[in-house]
Amino acid sequence: MRGRPAAEPRRWVARRAGSVEAMTPDATQTPAETPTRTARQVADRWVETLTDLDPSVGTALGTRPGDTRMPDLSPAALDERADAARAALAELDGAEQRDDDDRRCATLLRERLSTALAMHDAGEDLVSLRPIASPVHQLQSIFLMMPTADAADWEVVAARMAQVPTAAAGYRTSLRHGLATGRRSAPRQALAVAEQLETVAADGWFAGFVADSPVPADAAAEQATRAVAGLAAWLRSDYLPAVADVPDGVGRDRYLLSARQFLGAVVDPQDAYEFGWDELARIEEEMAVEAGRVLPGADPAAAFAHLDREGPAVEGVDEVRQWLQDMMDRAIEDLDGTAFDIAEPVRRVEARIAPPGAAAAPYYTRPSLDFSRPGRTWLPTLGRTRFPLHDLVSTWYHEGVPGHHLQLGEWAYRASALSRYQVSLGSISATTEGWALYAERLVDELGYLDDPGVRLGYLDNQRMRAVRVVIDLGMHLGLTIPDGQAFHGGERWTPELGREFFAARSGSPAAFVDSEIVRYLGWPGQAISYKLGERAWLSGREAARERARAAGRELDLRVWHTAALGLGSLGLDDLARELAVLG
């Protein structure tokens, strides 16, 4: 198969005889002859195993460009991956840890596999409907990562697109299994996904994607369109009535498990809740000052209204894409050699417009490991053609450089020095989103956000992340709003109060607010990873500064950033501790 490495680590393979059985090592050696492996070798073997089981992994990493399979989203495939994870954990128990990188890799792999198995055993992979990062989105997103340089590439695209109906059917089977076993997504989530799929079908997205294909692909596109439309119709006709009584909040036990997936650690809900309120108060004090700089005497709401009407803006969808591209290119030129050392392959990043049916928030997709596909930032337009700059600048430092693209691009560049697992599949939201939020704060410290409107937009983004902590915990756990708060003090959080609270503390349009609330309710614990991750990055940097001062010197941020990005992925419990001893 084109793109498969010439020499691969031994993998765990499934032995099937009509049903899924436990994973067993694919070995010709006897146990006595099998050499002891390092943790990094075990981790990279796991990457190959998962790439065999889930073709989206090889596509994302760029290691299997000739793979025509769609992901198997059926219950049998979920069980098969769980069996493989158990086998990987068993081998990890006997793996050597020869250096600090091995130690960090072993800790990461054990935590990630253990959390994934806990999620699977609890049936959480059957409750996966949400408007972002749901398995169903792979029906579309996998094609955005595929090479399309020549006819051979397009043949792979067409062959894979013809498999979309099978993948959609497998996912429907998983959802049916969830209904039969009491694992049900809430109505808001099912409706949001149905609407997204309907948009993809109505827009003719698949046909549009292959419109320039030099090989026949129209039939495959038509089949894929019918498949997503049929899945949307089934969600409305069958799934939604069956989940009508499912509450939006998931409760404490499910929340703590889900949050562990995004933090790489067990969260203290009360500590996080209080931290969210404290951060919100601090940020809003700064916003009040900055609003007066935008428009004397104005509060933040009036200042944002003024900026929306009269502030600097880019007119046109193509124009805003180019403006964002130019902004990221300038950031690379400015920051390389000063605050960071940016490897040559990482200096390429693309600004893109998000396809129809995407969630409302901007996002980033990482490069392939060989950089044949660059890192990309994506802007959902939500039907807009005018884009105020105060709403974009700090967001693109977050998504691009020095945010997600710099971190995840540098990780890809260092894959051979660490392990492919530590720089890709082992990613933890608190580490990556925390870094991106840290990156926004860093460019503010470096003076890139001195314009009052731009800085007010940055603070608004910071406020949104603090609001996320408060309402994500509040809505899912049914927490009480503190008595001293002017906003419904003493009442328990509901989704309706969450929306009201978010809307009152956001300069965002109603469509974005609604999308965010549905996202938080369908992705428990992900929304808190930004601020809790940023706290760990800042804590680690401050500890490193104190350590440097104790040694009679100042911390060199460029050196510290280089070392920090060289760590690869870490769970929240490990992050601040590892960062503290760098530099």
N, C-alpha and C positions, 0 to 999 in steps of 0.2 A: 504494500500500500504506500503510495507516495507520501513522503513526509515522516514516515516512521524512522526513528533513529536506527543506525546500523547495528549498534550494540545496546541492548536494553537490560536493566536489572531484572532478576527473576521476579515473577509476579505470583500473586495468589490467583488461582483460576477456579471458576465454578465447574463442578462436575454435575452435569444434569442427566437425569434419567426420568424424564417426565415431570419432575418437580425440582425446585431449588434445594440443593443440599449445602452443607457447610463448605466453606472455602478450605482448600487444602493447598499446601505449597506445591508449585509446579517444579519438581526437582527430580533429578536423576541420581543425586548423591544420597548416600545413607546419612542419618543424623550425625554419626560419628565423623563423617567426612565433610559435613557442611561447615564452612568457616564462620566464625563469629562476625557479625556485621556491626557496623557503627550505626548510631541512631540516624545519622543523615542518610545512610544507605537504605535503611528501613523506610525512612520517610519518602525517599525518591522512588523506592519500589511501590509504595502506596500510591504515588502519583500515577505510575504506569498502570497499576491495577484499576484505579478509578477511571483512567482514560479508556481502558478497555471496556469498562462497564457503562460509562457515560460519555458518549461522543462529544457532548458539548464542552467537556474539559479539554480534550485535544484541540478542538477548534479555538477555544479561548486562549490556550497557550501557544497555538500556532504549530503544534508538533504533529498534527495529523491532517494536513490540508486535503488529502484524498479520501477522507472518510465520508461516505455517503449516508451513514446512518443518522436517524433522528434519535434523540434521547428516548429511552423506554421509561415511561412515567407510570407504569402499572404497579400494583401491589407486589407482584412477584419480583420485579426489579428492585423495589425498595428493600425487600427482604434479602435479596442477593447482595446488595451493597452493605447491609448490616452484617451479614455473615463475613464478608471480606474485612470489614472493620475489626471484628472480633479476632480474626486471624492475624491482622496486623498488630493489634495490641499484644497478642501472645508472643509474637516475635520480638516486639519492642522490649518485653520483659528481659530478654536475654542479650540485648544489644549493648555494645560497648559505648562509653562516653569518653572519648579520647581528649577532648578539649572543651572550652567554654561553648563553642558553637554547637558541638554535639550535645552538651548538657541543655542548652536552650532549645535545641531542636527536639530532644526527647521530651522535655516538659511540654512544649507546644503540641506535639503530635499526640501525646497521651491525653492532654486536656481536650483537644479537638475531637478525637475519636470517642472519648468517653461521653462528651456532651452530645455528639451526634447519635450515639447509641441510646442515650437516655431519652432524647427526643423521639427516636424511632420506637423505642419500647413503650413510650407513652402515647403513641399514635399521632404525634404532632405533624408528621409528614403527610397525614391524611387530612389535616385541617390547614390547607395551604393557600386558600383563595385570598387574595389581596391585590390591590392595584399596582404593586411594585414588587419585583423579585419573586414572583410566584412561578412555580414550574410551568404554568401555562404560557408565560411570556417567552419561554424558549421557542415556542412555535414560530415566533417572529424574530426574536433577537439573535438567534444562532446564525441567521443569514447575514446579519450586519457585520459579523466577525469573519466571514469567509472571503478568501481571495477571489478576485474577479478580473485578473489581468489578461487571461487568454481563453481560448475556446475550451481547453482542458479544464480550467477552473469552472467555467460555466456548465460543463457537463456534470461536474460534481454537484453544483448548485441545483441543477434540474433534477438529478437523481435523488438528492436529499429532499427537495421540495415535494416530490412525489410520495415521500414517506410521512408527510405532515398528517394525513388522515389517520394513519396507524398510531402516531404519537398522541393525537387528540383523543382517539378511542381509549388508549391506555390510561390517559389522565382521567377520563370519564369513569373508567373502571375503578380507579383509586378513590374518586369521590363517592361512587356508589358504595364501595367497601367501607368508607368512612361513615356514610349514612347507616349502614347495616350494623356497625359496631359502636355507634354513638359518638363518633368523632366528626363534628359538624362545624363548618365555618358559619359566621354570623351573616344575616341577610345583607347588611351593608356591603360586605366584602363580595358576596356572590353577585350582587347587582352591579357593583363597580366593575368587576371583571367582565360580566356580560356586556356592559356598555362599551368597554374597551374592545372586545372582540368584534362587536357589531361595527364599531368605527373602522377597524382594520378591514373587515369584509366590505363595508359600503364604500370605502375609499379605493378599493381594488389594489390594496398594498402589494400583494404578491405579484399581480400582473405588472404593476409599475416597477417592481424590483427587477424583473427579468425582461423588461421592455427592450433593453439594448443587448440582450444575450444573442451571440452569434449561433447558438444551437437551439433547437426547438425546446421551448419550456412553457408554452402557453397552456398545455393540458395539465401540467403539474401545478401551475399557478391556479388554474380553475379548480382543481381538486382541493388544493390547500384552502382556497377561499371558501368553498362549500363546507370544509371541515370545521373551520373556525366559526362560521355562521351557524352550523349545526350545533356546535358546543355551546354557543351563546344561547340558542333557542332552548336547548336542554336545561341550561342553568335556570332560565326563566320558567319553563314549564314544569320541571320535575324537582330541581334542587331547591329553588327558593321556597316553594310551599313546604318542603320537608324540614326547613331550618327556620321557619317563621318565629319559633319561640326561643331561639338561641340568643342569649344576651350578648351585648357588645364587649363588655369587660370580661377578661378570662379568669380573674381571681388570683389569689396569692401564689398557689402552688404552680400553676401553669406559667404565671408571669415570671417567677424566679427561674424556672427552667429555661424559658425562652430568652430571658435577659442574659443568662449564662452563655448562650450561643453568641451574643453580640459583645460581651465583655471579656470572655475568657476567664471569668471569675464569678463568684456569688455576690450579688449586690446586697447592701444593707439598705432596704427601702426607706427607712426613716432618715438615715443620714443623707441619702440622695435627695429626698423630698425637701429637707431643710436647706440643703445646699442650693437646690433649684430656686427656692424663694429668695435666699440671700443674694444669689447672682442676679436675679431679676431686679431686685431693689437697687443693687449697685449700678447695673447697666442703665436703668431708667433715670437715675440721677445724672449720669453722663449725658443721656439723650436730651434731658431738659436744657442743659447748658448748650449743647450743639444745635438744638432747634433754634435757639436765640441767635446763633451765628448765621443760620440760614435765612431767617426772617425775624428781625427784632420784635420781641414780645410774643412770638408764636410758641405754642406748645408743639410737641412732635407731630400730632395729627395735622395741624395746620401747616407745619413746615413740609410735611410729605405731600399734602395737597398742592402746595405752591410748587414743589419740585416736579410733581407729575404734570402740572399745567405749563410751567414756565422754565423749568430746569433744563440743563443740557440733555439731549436725547439723540438717538440714531433713528432715522426714518428708513424703513425697508428691511425685509427679512435677509436678503443677500448682503445688504450693507452692514447689518449688525453682526452677521457671521464673520465678515472680513474685519470689522472693528475688534471683535474678540480675538481673532487670530493675531492681529497686529499687537494687541495688548500683551498676549502671552509671549510673542516673539521678543518684545521689548523687555519683559520681565526676565527672560533667559539671559539676554545680553547684559542687563544691569546686575543681576545677582550672581552670575557665574564668576568665581574668583574673588568675590567679596563676602557674601554670607554663605555661599555654598561652592562646592566643586561639582559641576554638572558634567557627567560623561557625555561624549559626543552623540551617541545614539539617542540619548534622552532629550537632546536639544530640539527634536522634532515632535511636535504635537499639533493636532488638527482640531479646529473648531467646526462643529457640525450643528445642523438643525435637527431636532429630534423628530422621529417619524410620527404619523398620526397614531393615536391610541396610547401614547406614552403617558406616564404620570406627569403631574404638573411641575414638579421641581426639576431644575437642572441636574445633570449627572455626568459621570465620567466613566469611560471604559478603558481598561488598561491595555498596553501594547502586548503583542505576542512576544514570547521569550526571545525570538530572533529579530524583533523589531521590524519584521516585514509588514506587519500591521501596526501603525503608530498608536500611541495613546490619543484618545479623542474626548473632547468635552461636547456635551449635547445641550442645546437650548430648546425647550418646548415653547412654542410661540403662543399657544392658547388663542389663536386667531388674531393676535396683535400684529400690527405693522409699525408701531412706534414704541421705542424702547428707552425709557429714561435711564440715564447712566448711573444715578445714585443706587439703582436696584441691581446693577450688574458688576460693578468694579470689584468689590471685595468677594463677591460670589465667584468670579473667575480667578482670583488669586486662590480661592478655596479649591475649585475644581481643577485648575491648571497648574501654574507655577507661581509660588513654591508649594502648592497644596498637593492634591492627589497625584497629579502627573509626576511631579518631582519625586515623591516618595515611591510610588509604585513603579515608575520608570527606573529609578535607581535600584529598586529591588530586582527587577528583571535583569538589569545589567550585572548584578552581583550573584546571579543564580548559580554559577559554577563555583563561587567561593563559599556559598552557604549550602543550600539545597533548593531544588525547585519547589519543594513543599513550603519551605519557610518564606518564599517570596511570591507565592501564588495561592494555592488552595488553603494554606494555613492562615490566610489573612483574617484578622479579627477587627470588627467594626470600631471598637473603642480605640484601637491603635491607629487605624487609617483615618477615621473621621476625626479623632482627637488631634492627629497631626494636621489635618486640613484646617481645623479651627485654630490650632496654634499658628499655622501659616498666616491666617488672616490677622491675628494679633501681632505677629512678627512684622508684617509689612506696615502695620499701623505704627509700631515702634520705630521702624526705619524711615517714617515720614512719607510713605506712599499714599496715605489717606488724609492728607492735610486739608483738602478741599472740604468745606463744611458739609455740603450735600453728600459727598461720597462717604465722609466719616459718619454722618448720620445713618446712611444706608448700611454701613458696616455694623454700627451699634444695633440697628434694627435686626440684622442677621444674628448678632450675638443674643439679643433679646429673644428671638424666636427659639434658639437652642435652649435657653433657660426655661422658656414657657413649655417647651417640649418635655423637659424633665418633670415639671410640676404636673402637667395634665396627663402625661403618659402614665405616671405612677398613680395619679389621682383617679383617672377614669377606670383603669384596670383593677385597682385595689379598693376602689370605693372609699378613698381617704377623705378626711374632713378638711375643708378649707379653714385655715387658722382664724380664730375669732377676731383677731386684730385687723384682718384684711377688709377693705371696703367692698370688695367683690364677694357678695354672698357668704360672708364670714359665718362659720359654724355649720354650713350646709355640706352635704356630701357631693362629690363630683359625679356628674353624669355626662354623657356625650354632648348633650345640649349646652350644659354649662362650659364644657371644654371648648366648644365652637365659639360661644360668646366671648369667652376669655381670650382665645387666640385672636379672634377678629378685632377685639378692642386693643390688642397689643401688637398689631401687625399693619403695615402699610400695604398689604397684599390684596389683590382682588378676591372677590367672594369665591370664584371657582378654585383658586389656589387654597384658600382656607378650608373649603369643603374637602378638597382632595387630601389635604394634610390630616384632617381629623380621621377620615376613613383609613388612611395609611397607618396612623398610630394604633388605631383599634385593631388592625389586621396584622400588625408586626410588633407584638408586645416586646418592650425592652430595647428595641433598636433606637428609638428616639432619645433615650438617655445616654447613648454611647458617645455622642458628640461632646457634651460638656464634661462627662466623667472622664473621657479620654483626654480632653484638653487639660483637665486638672492634673492628670498624671504626667503629661508632658511638661507642664509648667513646674510641677513639684520636682520632677527629675532635673530640670534645668537649674532651678534654684539651689538644689542640693549640690549639683556640680559646681556652681558658682561659689558656694560656701566652702567647698572642698578646695577649690583653686585659691581662694583668698587665704585660707588657713596655710597654704603652701607659699604664700607671699606673691601671688600673681593674679592676673585677671583671666577669666575664662575666655578663650578664643572661640567665638561662636561658630566660625567657619569649620574649625577642627571638630567642635562638638557635634555640629550638624552632620558632618561626614561620618563620624563614628556612630552617631545615633541611627542614621539611615542604613548603616552597615549591619545592624543587629537583626534585620528581618522582622518577621511578625513575632509579637509577644502578647501574652494575656495581660489583662490590667493589673493583676497582682504582681507580675514580674516587671512591668514596664518602668515604673518610677525607680525601682531599686536598681535596675540595670543602667538607666540613664544617669543616675547619681554618681556613678564611678567613672564616667567618660570624661575625656577632655584633659 
